[in-house]
Amino acid sequence: MRSHQRGFTLIELLVFIAIVAVLGAVIFVTLDPLSRFRDARDSRRSADVNAILSAIRTSQVEGDGSSALLVSGLTADDVYMIGTASAGCDDQNAACDTVVTSDASCVDLSDLASAGYLQSIPVSPEGSVDWSPNATGYTLSRSDVGTITVRACESENTSEISASR
């Protein structure tokens, strides 16, 4: 007695695999994961910019003094790289939406972290440049009327990431 078993043929399996592969490719292209990663990094940059600006303003309001003196001592309308470096602050200007004014245009805001206004000074997520605490990828400027602007040096899916107060 011979039983007759029914199954899929090799051709049917190959057609099924091809259909699944085409659907997977279409979904992958539609979702554009690279763009989602860029959006996530830009969101983090935006949150960091707002955190830095809020910490500076809170420090000024509470009268801590150190960051208030530091920021008021900045040359109006010059753009400074936030970080611990004292030179080479304009080395990554090619990657920046708003360029740092000069090689020595550095500002160290680590007092904000040590005073508790920030957990630590944020470092921009890696995009086209690998940022570090020496050059964080965030810039600071002060207008002649005292408006403080913090910017992300690079942005990937937006024109510029900045906040001013």
DSSP file (Angstrom, degrees, kcal/mol; ACC not computed):
  #  RESIDUE AA STRUCTURE BP1 BP2  ACC     N-H-->O    O-->H-N    N-H-->O    O-->H-N    TCO  KAPPA ALPHA  PHI   PSI    X-CA   Y-CA   Z-CA
    1    1 A M              0   0    0      0, 0.0     2,-0.5     0, 0.0     0, 0.0   0.000 360.0 360.0 360.0 123.3    0.0    0.0    0.0
    2    2 A R        -     0   0    0      2,-0.0     2,-0.3     0, 0.0     0, 0.0  -0.906 360.0-145.5-109.6 127.4    1.5    3.2   -1.1
    3    3 A S        -     0   0    0     -2,-0.5     2,-0.7     1,-0.0     0, 0.0  -0.716  13.0-134.4 -93.4 146.0    0.4    6.5    0.4
    4    4 A H        -     0   0    0     -2,-0.3     2,-0.4     2,-0.0    -2,-0.0  -0.873  21.3-163.3-101.9 113.1    0.3    9.6   -1.8
    5    5 A Q        -     0   0    0     -2,-0.7     2,-0.4     2,-0.0    -2,-0.0  -0.794   4.4-152.3 -99.9 138.3    1.8   12.6   -0.1
    6    6 A R        +     0   0    0     -2,-0.4     2,-0.3     0, 0.0    -2,-0.0  -0.896  28.8 146.2-108.8 138.1    1.2   16.1   -1.4
    7    7 A G        -     0   0    0     -2,-0.4     2,-0.3     0, 0.0    -2,-0.0  -0.855  49.2 -68.9-152.4-174.5    3.8   18.9   -0.9
    8    8 A F        -     0   0    0     -2,-0.3     2,-0.1     1,-0.0     0, 0.0  -0.656  44.3-131.9 -87.3 142.2    5.2   21.9   -2.5
    9    9 A T     >  -     0   0    0     -2,-0.3     4,-2.1     1,-0.1     5,-0.2  -0.451  26.6-106.9 -85.0 166.6    7.4   21.6   -5.5
   10   10 A L  H  > S+     0   0    0      1,-0.2     4,-2.4     2,-0.2     5,-0.2   0.886 120.5  53.5 -60.9 -39.9   10.7   23.3   -5.9
   11   11 A I  H  > S+     0   0    0      1,-0.2     4,-2.4     2,-0.2    -1,-0.2   0.918 107.4  50.7 -62.7 -44.3    9.3   25.9   -8.3
   12   12 A E  H  > S+     0   0    0      1,-0.2     4,-2.2     2,-0.2    -1,-0.2   0.908 111.1  48.6 -62.1 -41.5    6.5   26.8   -5.9
   13   13 A L  H  X S+     0   0    0     -4,-2.1     4,-2.5     2,-0.2    -1,-0.2   0.912 111.3  49.6 -64.1 -42.8    8.9   27.3   -3.1
   14   14 A L  H  X S+     0   0    0     -4,-2.4     4,-2.2     2,-0.2    -2,-0.2   0.890 110.6  50.0 -64.9 -39.5   11.2   29.5   -5.3
   15   15 A V  H  X S+     0   0    0     -4,-2.4     4,-2.3     2,-0.2    -1,-0.2   0.922 111.3  49.4 -64.0 -43.6    8.2   31.6   -6.4
   16   16 A F  H  X S+     0   0    0     -4,-2.2     4,-2.3     1,-0.2    -2,-0.2   0.926 111.4  48.3 -61.1 -45.9    7.1   32.1   -2.8
   17   17 A I  H  X S+     0   0    0     -4,-2.5     4,-2.3     1,-0.2    -1,-0.2   0.890 111.1  51.4 -62.5 -39.9   10.7   33.1   -1.7
   18   18 A A  H  X S+     0   0    0     -4,-2.2     4,-2.4     2,-0.2    -1,-0.2   0.909 109.8  49.0 -64.6 -42.3   10.9   35.6   -4.6
   19   19 A I  H  X S+     0   0    0     -4,-2.3     4,-2.5     2,-0.2    -2,-0.2   0.928 112.3  47.9 -63.5 -44.7    7.5   37.2   -3.7
   20   20 A V  H  X S+     0   0    0     -4,-2.3     4,-2.5     1,-0.2    -2,-0.2   0.897 111.7  50.8 -63.1 -40.3    8.6   37.6   -0.1
   21   21 A A  H  X S+     0   0    0     -4,-2.3     4,-2.3     2,-0.2    -2,-0.2   0.910 110.8  48.1 -64.7 -42.5   12.0   39.1   -1.1
   22   22 A V  H  X S+     0   0    0     -4,-2.4     4,-2.4     2,-0.2    -2,-0.2   0.928 112.8  48.3 -64.9 -44.5   10.3   41.6   -3.4
   23   23 A L  H  X S+     0   0    0     -4,-2.5     4,-2.4     1,-0.2    -2,-0.2   0.914 111.5  50.8 -61.3 -42.3    7.8   42.6   -0.7
   24   24 A G  H  X S+     0   0    0     -4,-2.5     4,-2.5     1,-0.2    -2,-0.2   0.906 110.5  48.6 -61.2 -42.5   10.7   42.9    1.8
   25   25 A A  H  X S+     0   0    0     -4,-2.3     4,-2.4     2,-0.2     5,-0.2   0.905 111.2  49.9 -65.5 -41.4   12.7   45.1   -0.6
   26   26 A V  H  X S+     0   0    0     -4,-2.4     4,-2.3     2,-0.2    -2,-0.2   0.924 113.1  46.2 -63.6 -44.7    9.6   47.4   -1.3
   27   27 A I  H  X S+     0   0    0     -4,-2.4     4,-2.5     2,-0.2     5,-0.2   0.912 111.6  52.1 -64.4 -42.5    8.9   47.8    2.5
   28   28 A F  H  X S+     0   0    0     -4,-2.5     4,-1.4     1,-0.2    -2,-0.2   0.920 112.6  44.4 -59.9 -45.6   12.6   48.5    3.2
   29   29 A V  H  < S+     0   0    0     -4,-2.4    -1,-0.2     1,-0.2    -2,-0.2   0.887 113.2  51.9 -67.6 -38.7   12.8   51.2    0.5
   30   30 A T  H  < S+     0   0    0     -4,-2.3    -2,-0.2     1,-0.2    -1,-0.2   0.902 111.1  45.8 -65.3 -41.8    9.5   52.7    1.7
   31   31 A L  H  < S-     0   0    0     -4,-2.5    -1,-0.2    -5,-0.2     5,-0.2   0.754  89.7-156.6 -75.4 -24.2   10.5   52.9    5.3
   32   32 A D    >X  -     0   0    0     -4,-1.4     4,-1.5    -5,-0.2     3,-0.6   0.947   7.4-167.6  47.2  71.4   13.9   54.4    4.5
   33   33 A P  H 3> S+     0   0    0      0, 0.0     4,-2.2     0, 0.0     5,-0.2   0.810  80.9  61.1 -62.3 -30.6   15.7   53.4    7.7
   34   34 A L  H 3> S+     0   0    0      1,-0.2     4,-2.0     2,-0.2     5,-0.1   0.912 105.0  48.6 -62.1 -40.9   18.7   55.7    7.0
   35   35 A S  H <> S+     0   0    0     -3,-0.6     4,-2.5     1,-0.2    -1,-0.2   0.873 108.6  53.9 -66.0 -36.6   16.5   58.7    7.1
   36   36 A R  H  X S+     0   0    0     -4,-1.5     4,-2.2     2,-0.2    -2,-0.2   0.897 108.2  49.8 -64.6 -39.7   14.9   57.5   10.3
   37   37 A F  H  X S+     0   0    0     -4,-2.2     4,-2.2     2,-0.2    -2,-0.2   0.904 111.1  49.5 -64.5 -40.5   18.4   57.2   11.9
   38   38 A R  H  X S+     0   0    0     -4,-2.0     4,-2.5     1,-0.2   119,-0.3   0.918 110.2  50.6 -63.7 -42.9   19.2   60.8   10.7
   39   39 A D  H  X S+     0   0    0     -4,-2.5     4,-2.3     1,-0.2    -2,-0.2   0.897 109.4  51.5 -61.0 -40.4   15.9   62.0   12.2
   40   40 A A  H  X S+     0   0    0     -4,-2.2     4,-2.0     2,-0.2    -1,-0.2   0.911 110.6  47.5 -64.4 -42.3   16.7   60.4   15.5
   41   41 A R  H  X S+     0   0    0     -4,-2.2     4,-2.3     1,-0.2    -2,-0.2   0.901 112.0  50.3 -66.0 -39.3   20.2   62.0   15.6
   42   42 A D  H  X S+     0   0    0     -4,-2.5     4,-2.5     2,-0.2    -2,-0.2   0.882 108.4  53.0 -64.9 -37.5   18.6   65.4   14.8
   43   43 A S  H  X S+     0   0    0     -4,-2.3     4,-2.3     2,-0.2    -1,-0.2   0.907 109.5  48.4 -63.1 -41.4   16.0   64.9   17.5
   44   44 A R  H  X S+     0   0    0     -4,-2.0     4,-2.6     2,-0.2    -2,-0.2   0.915 110.6  51.1 -65.0 -41.9   18.8   64.3   20.0
   45   45 A R  H  X S+     0   0    0     -4,-2.3     4,-2.7     1,-0.2    -2,-0.2   0.918 109.7  50.4 -60.3 -43.1   20.7   67.3   18.8
   46   46 A S  H  X S+     0   0    0     -4,-2.5     4,-2.1     1,-0.2    -1,-0.2   0.914 111.4  47.6 -62.5 -43.3   17.6   69.5   19.2
   47   47 A A  H  X S+     0   0    0     -4,-2.3     4,-2.2     1,-0.2    -1,-0.2   0.905 112.5  49.8 -64.1 -41.1   17.1   68.2   22.8
   48   48 A D  H  X S+     0   0    0     -4,-2.6     4,-2.6     2,-0.2     5,-0.2   0.912 108.7  52.1 -64.0 -43.0   20.7   68.8   23.6
   49   49 A V  H  X S+     0   0    0     -4,-2.7     4,-2.3     1,-0.2    -1,-0.2   0.927 112.3  45.8 -59.2 -46.0   20.6   72.4   22.2
   50   50 A N  H  X S+     0   0    0     -4,-2.1     4,-2.5     1,-0.2    -1,-0.2   0.872 111.8  51.9 -66.3 -36.8   17.6   73.2   24.4
   51   51 A A  H  X S+     0   0    0     -4,-2.2     4,-2.3     2,-0.2    -2,-0.2   0.917 110.8  47.4 -65.7 -42.9   19.1   71.6   27.5
   52   52 A I  H  X S+     0   0    0     -4,-2.6     4,-2.3     2,-0.2    -2,-0.2   0.940 114.1  46.8 -63.3 -46.8   22.3   73.6   27.1
   53   53 A L  H  X S+     0   0    0     -4,-2.3     4,-2.4    -5,-0.2    -2,-0.2   0.910 112.7  49.4 -63.8 -42.1   20.4   76.8   26.6
   54   54 A S  H  X S+     0   0    0     -4,-2.5     4,-2.8     1,-0.2     5,-0.2   0.894 110.1  51.6 -63.3 -39.6   18.1   76.1   29.6
   55   55 A A  H  X S+     0   0    0     -4,-2.3     4,-2.3     2,-0.2    -2,-0.2   0.907 110.4  48.5 -64.4 -41.5   21.1   75.3   31.8
   56   56 A I  H  X S+     0   0    0     -4,-2.3     4,-2.1     2,-0.2    -2,-0.2   0.943 114.8  45.0 -63.0 -47.3   22.8   78.6   30.8
   57   57 A R  H  X S+     0   0    0     -4,-2.4     4,-2.6     2,-0.2    -2,-0.2   0.905 112.8  50.2 -65.9 -41.7   19.6   80.6   31.5
   58   58 A T  H  X S+     0   0    0     -4,-2.8     4,-2.7     1,-0.2    -1,-0.2   0.914 110.1  51.2 -62.5 -42.0   18.9   78.8   34.8
   59   59 A S  H  <>S+     0   0    0     -4,-2.3     5,-1.9    -5,-0.2     6,-0.6   0.896 111.8  47.4 -61.1 -40.7   22.4   79.5   35.9
   60   60 A Q  H ><5S+     0   0    0     -4,-2.1     3,-0.6     3,-0.2    -2,-0.2   0.911 113.3  47.4 -67.7 -41.7   22.0   83.1   35.1
   61   61 A V  H 3<5S+     0   0    0     -4,-2.6    -2,-0.2     1,-0.2    -1,-0.2   0.901 110.9  50.5 -67.6 -41.2   18.7   83.4   36.9
   62   62 A E  T 3<5S-     0   0    0     -4,-2.7    -1,-0.2    -5,-0.2    -2,-0.2   0.553 111.3-122.9 -76.2  -5.8   19.9   81.6   40.0
   63   63 A G  T < 5 +     0   0    0     -3,-0.6    -3,-0.2    -4,-0.5    -4,-0.1   0.759  59.6 149.4  74.4  24.5   22.8   83.9   40.1
   64   64 A D      < -     0   0    0     -5,-1.9     2,-0.5    -6,-0.2    -4,-0.1   0.894  36.8-160.2 -56.8 -40.2   25.5   81.2   40.0
   65   65 A G     >  +     0   0    0     -6,-0.6     4,-2.9     1,-0.1     5,-0.3  -0.188  63.4  88.4  94.1 -43.6   27.7   83.7   38.2
   66   66 A S  H  > S+     0   0    0     -2,-0.5     4,-2.0     1,-0.2     5,-0.1   0.943  98.3  33.4 -62.4 -50.8   30.3   81.5   36.6
   67   67 A S  H  > S+     0   0    0      2,-0.2     4,-3.0     1,-0.2     5,-0.3   0.842 116.8  57.3 -74.6 -30.3   28.4   80.9   33.3
   68   68 A A  H  > S+     0   0    0      2,-0.2     4,-2.4     1,-0.2    -2,-0.2   0.929 111.0  42.9 -63.3 -43.9   26.8   84.3   33.4
   69   69 A L  H  X S+     0   0    0     -4,-2.9     4,-1.5     2,-0.2    -2,-0.2   0.905 114.5  51.6 -66.2 -41.1   30.3   85.9   33.5
   70   70 A L  H  < S+     0   0    0     -4,-2.0     4,-0.3    -5,-0.3    -2,-0.2   0.940 114.0  42.0 -61.3 -48.6   31.6   83.5   30.9
   71   71 A V  H >< S+     0   0    0     -4,-3.0     3,-1.4     1,-0.2    -1,-0.2   0.895 112.8  52.5 -69.0 -40.3   28.7   84.2   28.4
   72   72 A S  H 3< S+     0   0    0     -4,-2.4    -1,-0.2    -5,-0.3    -2,-0.2   0.770 104.8  58.7 -67.8 -22.4   28.8   87.9   29.0
   73   73 A G  T 3< S+     0   0    0     -4,-1.5    -1,-0.3    -3,-0.2    -2,-0.2   0.514  82.7 107.3 -83.0  -4.7   32.5   87.9   28.3
   74   74 A L  S <  S-     0   0    0     -3,-1.4     2,-0.3    -4,-0.3     3,-0.1  -0.480  82.9-104.6 -73.6 143.6   32.0   86.5   24.8
   75   75 A T    >   -     0   0    0     -2,-0.2     3,-1.8     1,-0.1    67,-0.4  -0.522  46.9-102.1 -67.0 128.9   32.6   88.8   21.9
   76   76 A A  T 3  S+     0   0    0     -2,-0.3    67,-0.2     1,-0.3    -1,-0.1  -0.247  99.6   5.3 -57.7 136.6   29.1   89.7   20.4
   77   77 A D  T 3  S+     0   0    0     65,-3.5     2,-0.3     1,-0.3    -1,-0.3   0.422  95.6 126.4  68.6   2.8   28.1   87.8   17.3
   78   78 A D    <   -     0   0    0     -3,-1.8    64,-0.5    64,-0.3     2,-0.5  -0.647  58.3-131.1 -81.6 149.5   31.2   85.6   17.3
   79   79 A V  E     -A  141   0A   0     -2,-0.3    22,-2.2    20,-0.2    23,-0.4  -0.908  23.6-165.3-106.1 126.6   30.4   81.8   17.2
   80   80 A Y  E     -A  140   0A   0     60,-2.8    60,-2.7    -2,-0.5     2,-0.4  -0.891  19.0-127.3-115.2 139.2   32.2   79.6   19.8
   81   81 A M  E     -Ab 139 106A   0     24,-2.7    26,-2.4    -2,-0.4     2,-0.5  -0.720  26.3-130.1 -80.8 129.9   32.5   75.8   19.8
   82   82 A I  E     + b   0 107A   0     56,-3.0    54,-2.5    -2,-0.4    56,-0.5  -0.711  61.9  90.0 -80.9 127.3   31.4   74.4   23.1
   83   83 A G  S    S-     0   0    0     24,-2.3    51,-0.3    -2,-0.5    52,-0.2  -0.948  84.0 -87.4 166.1 178.2   34.0   72.0   24.5
   84   84 A T  S    S+     0   0    0     49,-1.9    50,-0.2    -2,-0.3    51,-0.1   0.525  85.1 108.0 -90.5  -6.7   37.1   71.7   26.7
   85   85 A A        -     0   0    0     49,-1.6    -2,-0.1    48,-0.2     3,-0.1  -0.305  51.6-161.7 -69.4 155.0   39.6   72.5   23.9
   86   86 A S  S    S+     0   0    0      1,-0.2     2,-0.3    19,-0.0    20,-0.2   0.456  76.1  20.8-112.6  -6.9   41.4   75.9   24.0
   87   87 A A  S    S+     0   0    0     18,-0.1    -1,-0.2     1,-0.1    17,-0.2  -0.966 102.0  49.3-152.1 164.3   42.5   75.8   20.3
   88   88 A G    >   +     0   0    0     15,-0.3     3,-1.4    -2,-0.3     4,-0.2   0.698  62.2 139.5  77.7  19.2   41.4   74.1   17.1
   89   89 A C  T 3   +     0   0    0     14,-2.5     3,-0.3     1,-0.3    14,-0.2   0.679  69.9  49.2 -73.1 -16.5   37.8   75.0   17.6
   90   90 A D  T >  S+     0   0    0     13,-0.2     3,-1.5     1,-0.2    -1,-0.3   0.261  78.1 105.4-102.3  12.4   37.3   75.8   14.0
   91   91 A D  T <  S+     0   0    0     -3,-1.4     3,-0.3     1,-0.3    -1,-0.2   0.781  82.5  45.4 -63.4 -27.3   38.8   72.6   12.7
   92   92 A Q  T >> S+     0   0    0     -3,-0.3     3,-1.8    -4,-0.2     4,-0.5   0.083  72.1 121.9-104.7  23.6   35.4   71.1   11.8
   93   93 A N  G X4  +     0   0    0     -3,-1.5     3,-1.1     1,-0.3    -1,-0.2   0.802  66.1  66.6 -56.7 -29.9   33.9   74.1   10.1
   94   94 A A  G 34 S+     0   0    0     -3,-0.3    -1,-0.3     1,-0.3    -2,-0.1   0.801 105.1  43.7 -62.3 -27.3   33.4   72.1    6.9
   95   95 A A  G <4 S+     0   0    0     -3,-1.8     2,-0.3    59,-0.0    -1,-0.3   0.519  97.6  97.8 -93.1  -6.3   30.8   70.0    8.7
   96   96 A C    <<  -     0   0    0     -3,-1.1    58,-0.2    -4,-0.5     3,-0.2  -0.633  60.7-153.1 -93.4 140.0   29.1   73.0   10.5
   97   97 A D  S    S+     0   0    0     56,-3.6     2,-0.5    55,-0.3    -1,-0.1   0.885  99.7  29.9 -69.5 -40.3   25.9   74.8    9.3
   98   98 A T  S    S-     0   0    0     55,-0.4    -1,-0.3    54,-0.2     2,-0.1  -0.988  97.4-129.6-120.4 119.7   27.2   77.9   11.1
   99   99 A V        -     0   0    0     -2,-0.5     2,-0.2    -3,-0.2   -20,-0.2  -0.365  17.1-111.2 -78.7 147.9   31.0   78.2   11.2
  100  100 A V        -     0   0    0    -11,-0.1   -20,-0.2     1,-0.1    -1,-0.1  -0.521  28.6-126.2 -72.6 140.8   33.0   78.8   14.3
  101  101 A T  S    S-     0   0    0    -22,-2.2     2,-0.3    -2,-0.2    -1,-0.1   0.902  73.2 -14.6 -62.0 -49.0   34.7   82.3   14.2
  102  102 A S  S >  S-     0   0    0    -23,-0.4     3,-1.5     1,-0.1    -1,-0.1  -0.912  70.2 -91.1-150.8 174.4   38.3   81.4   14.8
  103  103 A D  T 3  S+     0   0    0     -2,-0.3   -14,-2.5     1,-0.3   -15,-0.3   0.830 125.4  43.1 -59.0 -35.4   40.8   78.7   16.0
  104  104 A A  T 3  S+     0   0    0    -17,-0.2     2,-2.1   -16,-0.2    -1,-0.3   0.266  79.0 115.7 -97.3  11.0   40.6   80.0   19.5
  105  105 A S    <   +     0   0    0     -3,-1.5   -24,-2.7   -26,-0.1     2,-0.3  -0.508  44.0 135.8 -83.0  75.1   36.8   80.5   19.6
  106  106 A C  E     -b   81   0A   0     -2,-2.1     2,-0.4   -26,-0.2   -24,-0.2  -0.908  35.9-166.9-120.9 147.2   36.2   77.9   22.3
  107  107 A V  E     -b   82   0A   0    -26,-2.4   -24,-2.3    -2,-0.3     2,-0.7  -0.981  10.3-150.7-138.0 127.1   34.0   78.1   25.3
  108  108 A D        +     0   0    0     -2,-0.4     3,-0.3   -26,-0.2   -24,-0.1  -0.857  17.7 173.5 -99.9 112.0   34.1   75.6   28.2
  109  109 A L    >>  +     0   0    0     -2,-0.7     3,-1.9     1,-0.2     4,-0.6   0.082  40.9 119.7-103.3  21.8   30.7   75.2   29.9
  110  110 A S  H 3>  +     0   0    0      1,-0.3     4,-2.3     2,-0.2     3,-0.4   0.725  63.5  72.2 -62.9 -19.6   31.8   72.3   32.2
  111  111 A D  H 3> S+     0   0    0     -3,-0.3     4,-2.0     1,-0.2    -1,-0.3   0.822  90.2  60.4 -61.8 -29.6   30.9   74.5   35.2
  112  112 A L  H <4>S+     0   0    0     -3,-1.9     5,-2.2     2,-0.2     6,-1.3   0.876 107.9  43.5 -64.9 -36.3   27.3   74.0   34.2
  113  113 A A  H ><5S+     0   0    0     -4,-0.6     3,-1.1    -3,-0.4    -2,-0.2   0.917 113.7  49.0 -74.3 -43.9   27.7   70.3   34.8
  114  114 A S  H 3<5S+     0   0    0     -4,-2.3    -2,-0.2     1,-0.3    -1,-0.2   0.805 110.6  52.0 -68.1 -26.8   29.7   70.6   38.0
  115  115 A A  T 3<5S-     0   0    0     -4,-2.0    -1,-0.3    -5,-0.2    -2,-0.2   0.516 119.5-111.3 -85.0  -5.1   27.1   73.0   39.4
  116  116 A G  T < 5S+     0   0    0     -3,-1.1    -3,-0.2     2,-0.3    -2,-0.1   0.533  86.7 117.2  91.7   6.8   24.3   70.5   38.6
  117  117 A Y  S   <S+     0   0    0     -5,-2.2     2,-0.3    -6,-0.2    -4,-0.2   0.779  86.9  21.7 -77.1 -25.6   22.6   72.4   35.8
  118  118 A L  S    S-     0   0    0     -6,-1.3    -2,-0.3     1,-0.1    -1,-0.2  -0.979  71.9-134.2-134.6 148.0   23.5   69.6   33.3
  119  119 A Q  S    S-     0   0    0     -2,-0.3     2,-0.3     1,-0.3    -1,-0.1   0.930  91.3 -25.1 -65.2 -44.1   24.3   66.0   34.1
  120  120 A S  S    S-     0   0    0     -3,-0.1    -1,-0.3    -4,-0.0   -10,-0.0  -0.959  81.0 -83.6-158.2 162.3   27.2   66.4   31.6
  121  121 A I        -     0   0    0     -2,-0.3   -11,-0.1    -3,-0.1   -73,-0.0  -0.615  56.5-119.0 -72.4 121.6   28.0   68.6   28.6
  122  122 A P        -     0   0    0      0, 0.0     2,-0.5     0, 0.0    16,-0.1  -0.266  20.0-150.2 -64.6 146.9   26.2   66.9   25.7
  123  123 A V        -     0   0    0      8,-0.1    14,-0.2    14,-0.1    13,-0.1  -0.977  27.0-110.3-116.3 130.2   28.3   65.7   22.7
  124  124 A S        -     0   0    0     12,-3.2     7,-0.4    -2,-0.5     3,-0.1  -0.261  38.4-102.4 -59.6 140.4   26.6   65.7   19.3
  125  125 A P        -     0   0    0      0, 0.0     2,-0.2     0, 0.0     4,-0.2  -0.301  49.7 -87.4 -61.6 150.2   25.8   62.2   17.9
  126  126 A E        +     0   0    0      1,-0.1     4,-0.2    -3,-0.1   -85,-0.1  -0.411  65.9 143.4 -65.0 123.7   28.2   61.1   15.2
  127  127 A G  S    S-     0   0    0      2,-1.2    -1,-0.1    -2,-0.2     3,-0.0   0.324  83.4 -24.9-119.4-102.9   27.1   62.3   11.8
  128  128 A S  S    S+     0   0    0    -33,-0.1     2,-0.4     1,-0.1    -2,-0.1   0.597 136.4  47.8 -88.7 -12.4   29.8   63.3    9.4
  129  129 A V  S    S-     0   0    0     -4,-0.2    -2,-1.2   -34,-0.1     2,-1.0  -0.963  79.7-129.4-128.5 144.3   32.2   64.1   12.3
  130  130 A D        -     0   0    0     -2,-0.4    -4,-0.1    -4,-0.2     7,-0.1  -0.807  36.6-157.3 -91.6  97.8   33.1   62.1   15.4
  131  131 A W        -     0   0    0     -2,-1.0     5,-0.2    -7,-0.4    -5,-0.1  -0.311  13.4-177.5 -77.4 159.7   32.5   64.7   18.1
  132  132 A S        -     0   0    0      3,-1.9     3,-0.4    -2,-0.0    -8,-0.2  -0.869  47.0 -87.5-145.2 174.3   34.2   64.6   21.5
  133  133 A P  S    S+     0   0    0      0, 0.0   -49,-1.9     0, 0.0     3,-0.4   0.771 124.4  61.4 -60.6 -24.2   34.2   66.6   24.8
  134  134 A N  S    S+     0   0    0      1,-0.3   -49,-1.6   -51,-0.3     2,-0.4   0.912 126.6  11.0 -67.2 -41.9   37.0   68.7   23.3
  135  135 A A  S    S-     0   0    0     -3,-0.4    -3,-1.9   -52,-0.2    -1,-0.3  -0.881  75.4-171.9-137.7 101.6   34.7   69.9   20.5
  136  136 A T        -     0   0    0    -54,-2.5   -12,-3.2    -2,-0.4    -5,-0.1   0.636  41.6-113.4 -76.7 -15.6   31.1   68.8   21.2
  137  137 A G  S    S+     0   0    0      1,-0.4    16,-4.0   -55,-0.3    17,-0.5   0.550  85.6 106.0  90.1   7.4   29.5   69.7   17.9
  138  138 A Y  E     - C   0 152A   0    -56,-0.5   -56,-3.0    14,-0.3    -1,-0.4  -0.956  53.9-156.4-120.0 142.0   27.4   72.5   19.6
  139  139 A T  E     -AC  81 151A   0     12,-2.7    12,-2.2    -2,-0.4     2,-0.4  -0.809   2.6-156.1-118.8 159.1   28.1   76.2   19.2
  140  140 A L  E     +AC  80 150A   0    -60,-2.7   -60,-2.8    -2,-0.3     2,-0.3  -0.993  13.9 171.5-133.7 137.4   27.3   79.2   21.3
  141  141 A S  E     -AC  79 149A   0      8,-2.1     8,-2.7    -2,-0.4     2,-0.4  -0.983  17.5-151.4-142.9 156.8   27.0   82.9   20.3
  142  142 A R  E     - C   0 148A   0    -64,-0.5   -65,-3.5   -67,-0.4   -64,-0.3  -0.996  15.8-139.4-128.8 130.0   25.8   86.0   22.1
  143  143 A S    >   -     0   0    0      4,-2.6     3,-1.6    -2,-0.4   -67,-0.0  -0.327  32.8-102.5 -80.5 170.3   24.3   89.0   20.2
  144  144 A D  T 3  S+     0   0    0      1,-0.3    -1,-0.1     2,-0.1   -68,-0.1   0.692 124.4  52.4 -68.4 -16.6   25.1   92.6   21.1
  145  145 A V  T 3  S-     0   0    0      2,-0.1    -1,-0.3     0, 0.0    -2,-0.0   0.348 125.7-100.1 -98.3   5.5   21.7   92.8   22.9
  146  146 A G    <   +     0   0    0     -3,-1.6     2,-0.4     1,-0.3    -2,-0.1   0.481  68.8 150.4  95.8   3.7   22.4   89.7   25.0
  147  147 A T        -     0   0    0     17,-0.1    -4,-2.6     1,-0.0     2,-0.5  -0.564  35.5-147.1 -71.0 126.9   20.4   87.1   23.1
  148  148 A I  E     -C  142   0A   0     -2,-0.4    17,-2.1    -6,-0.2     2,-0.5  -0.825  13.7-168.9 -98.7 132.3   22.1   83.7   23.5
  149  149 A T  E     -CD 141 164A   0     -8,-2.7    -8,-2.1    -2,-0.5     2,-0.5  -0.985   5.9-168.5-123.8 127.8   22.0   81.2   20.7
  150  150 A V  E     -CD 140 163A   0     13,-2.6    13,-2.1    -2,-0.5     2,-0.3  -0.958  14.7-177.1-112.5 132.8   23.0   77.6   20.9
  151  151 A R  E     -CD 139 162A   0    -12,-2.2   -12,-2.7    -2,-0.5     2,-0.5  -0.925  30.9-120.8-128.3 151.5   23.3   75.6   17.6
  152  152 A A  E     -C  138   0A   0      9,-2.7     9,-0.5    -2,-0.3   -55,-0.3  -0.806  26.7-137.7 -83.6 132.8   24.0   72.1   16.6
  153  153 A C  S    S+     0   0    0    -16,-4.0   -56,-3.6    -2,-0.5     2,-0.4   0.903  84.2  24.7 -62.2 -42.2   27.1   72.3   14.4
  154  154 A E        -     0   0    0    -17,-0.5     2,-0.3   -58,-0.2   -58,-0.1  -0.937  63.1-173.4-124.9 149.0   25.7   69.8   11.9
  155  155 A S        -     0   0    0     -2,-0.4  -117,-0.0     4,-0.2   -28,-0.0  -0.972   7.0-165.0-134.4 151.2   22.2   68.7   11.0
  156  156 A E  S    S+     0   0    0     -2,-0.3  -117,-0.1  -118,-0.3    -1,-0.1   0.835  83.7  16.7-108.6 -42.0   21.2   65.9    8.7
  157  157 A N  S    S+     0   0    0   -119,-0.3     2,-0.3  -118,-0.1  -118,-0.1   0.326 119.2  58.7-117.2   6.6   17.6   66.2    7.7
  158  158 A T  S    S-     0   0    0      1,-0.1     3,-0.2     3,-0.0    -3,-0.1  -0.870  82.1-118.5-129.6 165.6   16.9   69.8    8.7
  159  159 A S  S    S-     0   0    0     -2,-0.3     2,-0.3     1,-0.3    -4,-0.2   0.939  89.6 -16.0 -73.1 -46.0   18.4   73.1    7.7
  160  160 A E        -     0   0    0     -6,-0.1     2,-0.6     2,-0.1    -1,-0.3  -0.964  53.9-143.3-158.3 142.5   19.7   74.2   11.1
  161  161 A I        +     0   0    0     -9,-0.5    -9,-2.7    -2,-0.3     2,-0.3  -0.942  44.5 137.0-109.4 115.5   19.1   73.1   14.7
  162  162 A S  E     -D  151   0A   0     -2,-0.6     2,-0.3   -11,-0.2   -11,-0.2  -0.980  33.9-161.1-153.3 162.2   19.2   76.1   17.0
  163  163 A A  E     -D  150   0A   0    -13,-2.1   -13,-2.6    -2,-0.3     2,-0.4  -0.984  12.2-168.3-146.6 141.3   17.5   77.8   20.0
  164  164 A S  E      D  149   0A   0     -2,-0.3   -15,-0.2   -15,-0.2   -17,-0.1  -0.972 360.0 360.0-133.3 145.7   17.7   81.4   21.2
  165  165 A R              0   0    0    -17,-2.1   -16,-0.2    -2,-0.4    -1,-0.1   0.236 360.0 360.0-150.0 360.0   16.7   83.3   24.3
